[in-house]
Amino acid sequence: MNKIIPLKKILFPILLFVFSQMNAQKTEKFFDYRWKECKPNIARFYSNVVKTDSGYCRKDFYLRERKLQKYGNYKDSLLQIPNEKFYYFHANGSPKTVGKYVNGIKEGLWLSFYNNKC
């Protein structure tokens, strides 16, 4: 005899799995001025890491200024091996440093910029 399974019993586990996989793809952390992990209410920096096809994309932000501080990709989940182009910014949003890493080693020309706006 065929038993009909209610849609709720099938749909709930599927949705639970999908949402758990979505959360596993993104990590958010807060850091103090010494780059030690801390609670959001005393944080100076906010970090957002998203898993991509080629590794892990990390964006760091100045919290008070609401500006990008660093943008780059890493090969490993521990964010120890930078790879590809990296962009660093001053707190006022102007570029600070731009360069490329290959398997954790700086390669080629790296440009640095002063913190003034002309």
C-alpha positions in Angstrom: 0.0 0.0 0.0 1.4 3.4 -1.0 1.7 5.9 1.8 1.5 9.6 1.0 4.1 11.7 2.7 3.1 15.2 3.6 4.9 17.9 1.7 6.0 19.6 5.0 8.0 16.4 6.0 9.9 16.5 2.7 10.3 20.3 2.3 11.6 21.1 5.8 14.8 18.9 5.7 15.6 20.1 2.2 15.3 23.8 3.2 17.3 23.2 6.4 20.1 21.7 4.3 20.1 24.5 1.8 20.2 27.2 4.4 22.9 25.5 6.3 25.0 25.3 3.1 24.4 29.0 2.5 25.6 30.0 5.9 28.7 27.9 5.5 29.8 30.0 2.5 30.1 33.3 4.4 31.9 34.3 7.5 31.7 37.6 9.3 34.0 38.8 12.1 34.8 41.9 14.1 38.3 43.1 15.1 39.7 45.8 17.4 42.4 48.3 16.4 45.1 45.6 16.9 43.3 43.1 14.7 42.3 40.9 17.6 38.8 39.4 17.2 36.3 41.1 19.5 32.6 41.9 20.0 30.9 44.3 17.6 30.3 47.1 20.1 34.1 47.7 20.5 35.2 46.8 17.0 37.3 49.0 14.7 37.2 46.7 11.7 34.7 44.3 10.1 35.7 41.4 8.0 33.6 39.5 5.5 34.8 36.2 3.9 33.0 34.4 1.1 33.9 31.1 -0.4 34.3 31.3 -4.1 35.2 28.8 -6.9 38.9 30.0 -6.8 39.3 30.2 -3.0 38.1 32.7 -0.4 37.4 36.4 -1.1 38.0 38.6 1.9 36.8 42.2 2.4 37.8 44.2 5.4 36.1 47.5 6.3 36.7 50.5 8.6 33.6 50.4 10.7 33.4 54.1 11.7 34.2 55.4 8.3 32.1 52.7 6.5 34.9 52.4 3.9 36.7 49.4 2.4 40.1 48.7 4.1 41.3 45.6 2.1 40.1 43.4 -0.7 41.7 40.2 -1.9 41.5 36.5 -2.4 43.1 33.6 -0.5 43.7 30.0 -1.5 43.0 28.5 1.9 40.2 28.7 4.4 42.6 29.9 7.2 43.3 32.9 5.0 47.1 32.3 5.2 47.9 32.2 1.5 47.0 35.4 -0.4 46.6 34.9 -4.1 45.8 37.3 -7.0 45.4 41.1 -6.8 45.1 42.8 -3.4 43.8 46.3 -2.8 44.4 48.3 0.4 42.8 51.6 1.2 43.3 54.5 3.7 40.4 55.3 6.1 39.3 58.2 3.9 38.7 55.8 1.0 41.7 56.7 -1.1 43.9 53.9 -2.4 46.9 52.9 -0.2 48.5 49.9 -1.9 47.8 47.7 -4.9 49.7 44.6 -5.8 49.6 40.9 -6.7 50.3 37.7 -4.7 51.1 34.4 -6.3 50.7 31.5 -3.7 51.5 33.8 -0.8 54.5 35.6 -2.3 54.4 39.2 -3.6 55.0 39.4 -7.4 55.6 42.2 -9.8 55.1 45.9 -9.3 53.4 47.1 -6.1 52.1 50.6 -6.0 51.7 52.7 -2.8 49.8 56.0 -2.6 49.9 58.9 -0.2 46.9 59.6 2.1 46.1 63.0 0.6 43.4 64.0 -1.8 44.6 66.4 -4.5 
